[in-house]
Amino acid sequence: MSFLQMTTPLIARRMFLGQSGLVLSGAAVALLAGNEALAAAAGAADPKDVQILNTALGAELEAIAAYQLGAESKLLQKPVLDLAVTFQGHHKEHAEVLRSTIEKLGGKPVAAKANYNFPADQLKTQADVLRFAAKLEQGAVSAYLGAVPLFANRDLAKAAASILGDEAMHWAVLRNALGEAPVPTAFMS
């Protein structure tokens, strides 16, 4: 199995924002920001909002599992292991906010899958784990970059851009840990 074949499902999960065609309501954005009063003023949630939030939650749960795989691989040296755990913590925070928001909107949050079918047998060195994680983060950057201009709600676009920035930082740090240029080009695509 090629590296591209190994990561395609993982990149695909990050592409949901750019391909779903769904947009969160103002209520969902307000809830994500922790502003329940603004959410109430924005009105009831559209079922599509819950659907896209659940898709995002599923992606975050998968990212948590991917970083767990890396952490448990025994391939990561202490500083890199600490980094993986930190990035996993970011994804856990995102997942908790999404879960809570879905519930506040009256939806049922998706649960983590029992098995994500990660290419564990292909991860033989620390560099393999770092490349795997970097590819995930690169896919996330691309997905959010495509999604930001699609949002009608500027607050949502702003929130997506913030997440894009976080994913880009993860990607840059992982590239740097691999000895690659952290920022390979002047423009993201």
Buried (B, 14 or more C-beta within 10 A) or exposed (E): EEEEEBBEEBBEBBBBBBEBEBBBBBBBBBBBBEBEEBBEEBEEBBEBBBBBBBBBBBBBBBBBBBBBBBBEBEBBEEEBBEBBBEBBEBBBEBBEBBBBBBBBBEBEBBEBEEEBEBBBEBBEEBBBBBBBBBBBBBBBBBBBBBBBEBBEBEBBBEBBBEBBEBBBBBBBBBBBBBEBEBEEEEEBE
